Each structure stands twice: as C-alpha cells, then as structure tokens.
Amino acid sequence: MVIETNALYAYQAAAGVFLDRAITASQDMDVLWDVRTKLSFAMDEGVKPENFMDILRKVNKTFDFYGKQKYRVVNQKGYMIDLLKTVPPDIFSKERNQMGGPDDIVAIEVMNLHWLLSSPKFEHIVIGDDGLPAKMLVPDPRDPKHERENAHKRAVRLRSWSPLSLKAQPHSGSGLTCGLKWPFSRGSYVLG
C-alpha cells in the first residue's frame, strides 16, 4: 500500500482534480507492506521477479541501496523508495522482513501503523508521468479512524494556517487539509 504524499495521486484522480505540483511533489515513496498477505504487482507476461528489488529495477535499472540502509533504495536521479512494515504485535512474534532472498530490501519496522493496515483501503487508477495507467492502493481518506489518528497533526498545521492564503501547505505526509467533493461521497473529506 502506498502511503504518505504519493497517495495524493489516487485521491486527485478519484476526485477528478489536479492538485498543485508543489503539494504532490515528492522525492520519495513509502510502501507499507502487510506481511500477512502477498504483495502483488501487474507485470508484463514472462516477467517473474524474484524479489522487490527486481521489480524496482524493471522500472528503473539504477535503483540500488542507499548506503547501508537496506530498507531504502535510491535511483540515479535521487528518488528514494522505503519499504515499511508494522512492529510485530509482541516481542516473541517472528515475521518476515524481506519479500525475496538475502539481496532484497529489508523492511524497516515502524510503530503505530497497525491501524493503517486494518483500515479500509482505496484503490484507483492513476496516470504516471510517462502517461501510462497504474492501479494504486492507498488508505481510504474517508475512514473515520484515519481522521481521528491524524486530527492532532492537522490541528498543529491549522495553527500556522493563514486565511489570506488559500493554497494548501505541503507537509511531510500527514495529509492534505482541503475540502474536495468526491463524486461518490456525501460531503467533503480531509485527505490524508
């Protein structure tokens, strides 16, 4: 599941709007891996990747590990991808941290993301910069639990909001405060 700023691409496509490039601009992508299920990708026939790194290198051959950080890869242009997973429910739980073999990306454990894995998902077709469509799975922005979890982050941002500026403020992945009318909703929702 794609989380943070890149999820905005799915939300804007569903709403039929284009957000300012300053809002959607990002030099990284965070992928939250649910170790309970298999990760699936749409690939060309005959392509059988052995691991997550193989998949990324099909997109861009220059992806390689970022220094000694085995959870982060970076390409020649500086675009980074982080593979995240939740911390196991207890200290005795043993979960996978790699999709493939020993040369694959190792997922970094992040606390307090269990709710995000359990929350409703939102899937939509997005159009890439190359003009090709892709299906993107992201957190559903209409989920009330998602709203509660991010309410404190929005409150901090809203304190610095100026009524003279109607342009949304870019921030590090905690959501975009705006009132977009979704074609399939009953009102305006906060994206995030």
C-alpha positions in Angstrom: 0.0 0.0 0.0 1.3 3.4 -0.9 1.2 5.9 2.0 2.2 9.5 2.6 2.4 12.1 -0.1 2.2 9.7 -3.1 -1.3 8.6 -2.0 -2.5 12.0 -3.1 -2.2 10.9 -6.8 -5.0 8.3 -6.2 -7.1 10.9 -4.3 -6.8 13.5 -7.0 -7.6 11.0 -9.8 -10.8 9.9 -7.9 -11.9 13.5 -7.3 -11.2 14.5 -10.9 -8.9 17.3 -9.9 -5.3 18.2 -10.2 -3.5 19.3 -7.1 -0.7 21.8 -7.3 2.6 20.1 -8.2 4.1 21.7 -5.1 1.7 19.6 -3.0 2.2 16.3 -4.8 6.0 16.7 -5.4 8.0 14.2 -3.5 11.5 12.7 -3.8 10.4 9.5 -2.1 7.7 6.9 -1.9 6.8 4.9 1.2 5.4 1.5 0.6 3.7 -0.1 3.6 4.0 -3.9 3.4 1.3 -6.0 5.0 3.3 -9.2 5.8 0.1 -11.1 6.4 -0.6 -11.0 2.6 1.3 -11.4 -0.6 2.3 -8.2 -2.4 1.0 -8.2 -5.9 2.1 -6.2 -8.9 0.8 -6.0 -12.5 3.7 -7.1 -14.7 4.3 -8.0 -18.3 3.9 -11.6 -19.4 7.1 -13.6 -18.8 8.4 -11.3 -16.2 8.9 -13.2 -13.0 10.7 -11.1 -10.4 12.5 -12.9 -7.6 12.1 -10.0 -5.1 11.1 -6.4 -4.6 14.4 -5.0 -5.8 13.9 -6.9 -9.1 10.5 -5.2 -9.5 12.0 -1.8 -8.9 14.9 -2.4 -11.3 12.4 -3.3 -14.0 11.1 0.3 -13.7 14.5 1.9 -13.3 17.7 -0.1 -13.6 19.6 2.5 -11.5 17.8 1.6 -8.2 20.3 0.5 -5.5 20.6 0.5 -1.8 21.0 3.9 -0.1 24.3 3.4 1.7 24.0 0.8 4.4 20.2 1.3 4.8 18.8 -1.9 3.5 15.2 -0.6 3.8 15.8 2.3 1.4 16.7 2.3 -2.3 17.5 5.3 -4.4 17.8 5.7 -8.2 20.3 7.8 -10.2 18.0 10.9 -10.0 17.8 10.7 -6.2 14.3 9.3 -6.0 14.0 7.1 -2.9 11.7 4.2 -2.0 11.3 3.0 1.6 9.8 -0.4 2.5 7.9 -0.2 5.8 6.2 -2.7 7.9 4.5 -2.6 11.3 6.2 -3.7 14.5 5.1 -7.2 15.4 2.3 -7.4 18.0 4.6 -8.9 20.6 8.3 -9.3 21.1 8.0 -13.1 20.6 6.4 -12.8 17.1 8.7 -13.6 14.2 7.6 -12.0 11.0 9.3 -11.9 7.6 11.1 -8.7 6.8 12.1 -9.5 3.2 9.9 -10.5 0.3 12.7 -12.2 -1.5 16.2 -13.6 -0.8 19.1 -12.1 1.1 19.9 -9.5 -1.6 16.4 -7.9 -1.3 15.2 -4.8 0.5 14.7 -5.3 4.3 11.5 -3.7 5.6 12.0 -1.3 8.4 9.6 -1.7 11.4 7.6 1.4 12.2 5.4 1.7 15.4 1.8 2.6 15.4 0.9 1.6 11.9 -1.3 -1.4 12.7 -4.4 0.7 12.5 -3.5 1.8 9.0 -3.1 -1.8 7.8 -6.5 -2.6 9.3 -8.3 0.4 7.9 -10.3 0.4 4.7 -8.3 0.6 1.5 -8.9 2.8 -1.5 -7.8 1.7 -5.0 -7.8 3.8 -8.0 -6.2 4.1 -11.4 -3.6 6.8 -11.7 -1.7 8.1 -14.7 2.1 8.3 -14.3 4.4 11.0 -15.6 5.1 8.6 -18.5 1.4 8.6 -19.5 0.8 5.0 -18.5 -2.0 4.0 -16.2 -1.3 2.1 -12.9 -3.5 0.8 -10.1 -2.7 2.4 -6.8 -3.8 1.0 -3.4 -3.8 3.7 -0.6 -5.5 4.3 2.7 -9.2 5.3 2.3 -9.3 9.0 3.2 -13.0 8.7 4.3 -12.2 6.3 7.1 -13.2 7.9 10.5 -10.4 6.2 12.3 -7.9 7.7 9.9 -9.4 11.0 10.7 -9.0 10.6 14.5 -5.4 9.3 14.1 -4.4 12.4 12.1 -6.5 15.0 13.9 -3.7 16.2 16.2 -1.4 16.6 13.1 -4.0 18.8 11.4 -4.5 20.8 14.5 -0.8 21.7 14.6 -0.8 22.6 10.9 -4.0 24.7 11.2 -2.4 26.9 13.8 0.0 28.1 11.2 -2.6 28.5 8.5 -3.3 32.0 7.2 -6.8 32.9 6.0 -5.1 35.1 3.3 -3.5 32.0 1.8 -5.9 29.6 0.1 -3.1 27.5 -1.2 -2.6 24.2 0.8 0.7 23.9 2.6 2.9 21.0 1.6 4.0 18.9 4.6 5.6 15.5 5.3 2.9 13.0 4.6 0.4 13.6 7.4 -2.4 14.5 5.0 -3.7 17.4 3.0 -6.3 19.6 4.6 -8.8 20.7 2.0 -12.4 20.2 1.1 -12.6 18.2 -2.1 -16.0 16.9 -3.2 -15.7 13.3 -4.0 -18.1 12.1 -6.8 -19.2 9.1 -4.7 -19.4 10.7 -1.3 -21.9 12.6 0.8 -19.7 15.6 1.5 -16.2 17.0 1.8 -13.4 15.0 3.4 -10.0 15.7 4.6 -7.4 13.9 2.5 -4.6 12.2 4.4 
